[in-house]
Amino acid sequence: MAQLVRTLIDGYRDIMNNKSDPRVNDWPLMSSPFPTLAICLSYAYFVKVLGPRIMDNRKPMNLRGVLIVYNFLQVIFSAWIFYESLAAGWLFHYSYRCQPVDYSNSPRALRMARGCWWYYVSKFTELFDTIFFVLRKKNDHISTLHVIHHGIMPMSVWFGVKFTPGGHSTFFGMLNTFVHIIMYAYYLFAALGPRFQKYLWWKKYLTLLQMVQFVLVMIHAFQLLFIDCNYPKAFVWWIGLHAVMFYFLFSDFYKQAYKKKAQRRQAAIEEAETLKQQNQQQKQNGHSGSNGSAFYQQHEAPPTSYTTEPRHRAFVNGTTK
């Protein structure tokens, strides 16, 4: 047992020290995966357990001003990272079919590596989305999809920065920051108040855009399984399977949030229309029954009043007792 533990420790050290990119070893949070893992686990515990418990007997916080500033800064941050990914490679210099990692200290390679690290940092700033939900007591917004998506991403991106800060897999970061520009712009308009609600008709298309993003990432990543490219196959599977998982999570969310809601709305409309037709039919039958044959029909005189009790009904003629 002791030998197995020693073997695992030696293997871990070999991977961290000899297989990783030495350029990023001294960057903040890059020396070990455990700080990032601790942050991810703390996030999940807070938003699902501790936070709702703290807010249970408190009023929801009014964070409108905070949300406006936060979403505005997220738009700017995402736009800057998107620009860096284009300028450092994806606009003119990178191949969309095969792009190995440049581990040199050239200005362009270091620029892309730094962009990857800032993208990693952005995964932490996105955790505030859920924290704000907790503080505003919007616990119904904290879905399994939301927690999984935000909780996994910092750890996932850490491995990318540690071992492949550049090259083929940065296509995902480039697409993702573009989507986040649009997403946080939507949140910004929503935070500005009711007068901007008319500009938010495109909410459901954000989810569709996310799904399209993951399909593109799948195609882009898995193509390396069929061509010869000097890029680690482990990260092809890592990125590709993440895209598959998130696609199905977002697809399920889309069905639950929009398609089933539309079906329920249509069913309610059809039910209301059926009731309306039945009421009209009853009125028509009532009118036709009162013509001609009404003279020959005899009815008992109804009681002048009645009282209703939970277990019986008592009719009282003349006066109520």
N, C-alpha and C positions, 0 to 999 in steps of 0.2 A: 504493500500500500504506500509506504514511504517512497519507494522507488517510482511508483506511478505519479505521485504528487510532484516529485523532483523533475520527472520527465516533462510533465505538463508545464511546470514553471520555466524550465529551460526552453521548451518550445515557444512559450509565450514571449520570453525575452528575445529569442532569435527573431521572431516575427516582428516585434515592435522595434528592435534595434537594427536589424539587418535587411528586412524585407520592405520596410516603410521608406518613405521619401525623406531623406535627411534634411532637406531644405525646410521642412515644416516642424521638425521635432521640438524646436524651442519656441514655437508660436503658442499663444495662450490656449490652454485646454487640449493641446495636441500630444502631450507626452504620454498620456494614458487614457483609455476609454472610460475609466471608472467615474471621473467627475461628471462626464456627460450622461452616463447611465444613471447616476444618482439624481441628477436634475430631472431626467425623464420620469423616473419612478416617483420622485417627490411631486412632480406636476400631476401625474395620474392620481396619486393619493389625495392631493389637495382638492382637485376639481370634482372628484367622485365621492370623497368621504369627509375630509376635514373642513373644506370650505363651506359646503351646504350645512354642516353641523354648526359652524360658527354663525352663519347667517340665519339659522332657523328661527330665532326669536328676535331678529333685527329687521328693520325696514330696508327695502331695497335702496341701494345708493343711487343718487342722481349723478351719473358720470357723463352727461351729454357733452360738456366742454372737453373733458378728457378724451372722449371717443373721437371728437372732431380733430383734435391735435394728433392723437395716435394714428388714426387712419390716414391723415394727410402725410405724416412722416413715413408711414409704411408705403404709400404711393411713391414718394420721393426715393426712399431706400430701394424699393424694388426696381424703379426705373433706372437708378444708377447701376445696380448690379447687372441688369439686362444690357445696359450700354457697355459695361466693361466686358461682358461675355462676347458681345459682338465685336468690339474693338480689339480684344485680345486674340480672337481667333475665328469666330463663327461667321463674321460678315465677309471676310475675304481670304483668310488663310487656312481654315480648317476644311477637311473633306467630310462630306456627309455619309460617305460609304465606309471609310476607314481612317481613323485619326489616332495614332499612337500618342502616348504621353511624352511630352518633352520635359525631361528631368534636368535639363541644363539650367544655367544661371543667366540665360539670355533675358533681356528686358521683357520680351513678349511672353516667354514661358513663366517668368516670375509674376508678371501681371495677371496671367490666367490663374496661377496658384493662389495669389492673394484674393482674386475674385471668388475662388472656390471657398476660401476661408470666410470671407464676408457673407457668402451665401449660407454657410454653416451658422454664422452668427444670426442671420435672419430667421433661422428656424427657432431660435430662442425668443426673439421678439414676437413671433407669431403665437407663442404660448399665452400671451396676454389676452388674446381673443377669448379664450375660455375662462381665464381669471375674471375678466370683466363680466361674463355671463353669470359667474358665481356671485359676484358682488352685487349685481343687479337682480339676483334671484330669478334668473331666466334658466332654471335648471332643465326645462323641457328642450332647450336648445343644445344641451350637452349630450349629444347622441354618441353611440358607440363609435360611429364613423368619425366623428369629430375628435374624440379622445385618441383613437388609434392613429389617425392621420397625423395629428400634432405630436403625439407621444413617441412615435417611431422615428419621425423624420430627423431630429437632431442626431440620434445614434447612427442612423443610416448614412447621413451626410458626413459624419465624423470619419467613417471608414474611407469614404471617397477622398476626403482631404488628406488623410494620413497616408494613403497608398497610391492614389491616382489623381492628384490635383491638376487636372488638365486632360486633354484628349477626348476620346469618344463619349464618355459618360457625362461630360459637362453639357451635352445637348439637353439633358433633362433639366438642369438648372437654368439654362437659357430659356426654355419654354415655360418653366414653372414661374420664373420671375415676370415674364410677360403676362401670364394669366393673373398673377397677383397684383399687377398694376391695375387691371380692370376690376378685380375683386375688391380691392381696398378702395377704389374709386366709388364703387357701389356702396360700400359700407359708409364712406364719407358722406355721400348724398343722403343716405338713410339717417345718419346722425344729425344732419342739418335741420331736420324737422319736417312737419306735415306738408309744408308748401313745396317740398321737393319730391313728394310721393309720386306725382304724375310722371316723373322722369325715371322711375324704378320699375317699369314694366318688363325689363329684360332680366329679372332675377333668375328665372328657371334656365335661361340660356347660359348662365355662369356654370351651372352643373354640367350642361352639355359641353361647354368649352373645356371643363376639366376632363371629361371623358374622352374627348377628341385628343387632348394632350397625352393621355395615357396610352391611347392607341398608337399615336405617332412615336412615343418613346419605346413601346414594345417592338414596333417594326424596325426602328432605328437600332435598337440594342440587339435583337435576335438575328439581324442580318449577318452579324459577325460569326454566327455559328455555321454559316455556309460559304464564307469567303476567308481567305488567308489574310490575317491582320495582326500586327504585333501589338496586341492589346490583351490584357489578362482575361481569360474566359470566365474566371470566377466573378468578375465584376459585370460581365455581360449578363450572367444569370442573376446576379444581385439586383441590378437595375431593372432588368426585364421582368423578373418575378414581382418586384415591388409595383411595377406598372400594372401587371395583371391583377394583383390583389386590390390595389386602389381603384382600378377600373370597375371591378365587380362591386366593391363597397359603394362607390359613387353611383353605379347603375341601380343598385338596390335602393339607395336613398332617393334617386330620381323617381323610381316607380312608386315608392311610398309617399313622397311629398307631392308629386304632381299628377301622375297618371291615375292613381287610386282616388285622389282628391277629386279629379275631374269626373271619374266614374261615379263617385258618390253624389256629386253635384247634379250630374245628368239623371241619376236615379231619383233624386229628390224632385227634380223638375217633372219627370215623367209621372211620379206618384201624385204630385199636386195636380197635374193635368187630368189624371184618371179620376181623382176625387171631384174635380170640377165637373167633369162629364157626368159622373154619377149623380151629383146634386142637380144638374140640369135635367137629367132623365127623371129623377124623382119628382121634380116640380111639374114636368110635363105629364107624368102619370097622375099626379094629384089633380091637375086641372081637368084631364080627360075623365077621371073618375067622378068629378062633381057635376058633369054635364049629363042631363037626361035621366040616367039611372039613379041619381041621387035622391029623387022623389020616392023611389021604392025602397031605399035603404033606411033602416031604423037603427039608431044608435042610442046607447044608454047615455043618460045625462051624466056628464062627468062631475065629480065632487067639486064643490066650490073652492075648496082649498085642501092642502095636505101638509103633513110634516114628515120629514125623513129622518130616521134614526139609524145608527150604525147597523143594527141587527134586524129591524123591522120597519115597515112603513104603515102609518096610521092615517086614514082618511077621516076628515072631520067636516060634516056638512054644516053649512051656515056660518059657524064661528070656529076660530082656532083655539084649541084648548091645550 
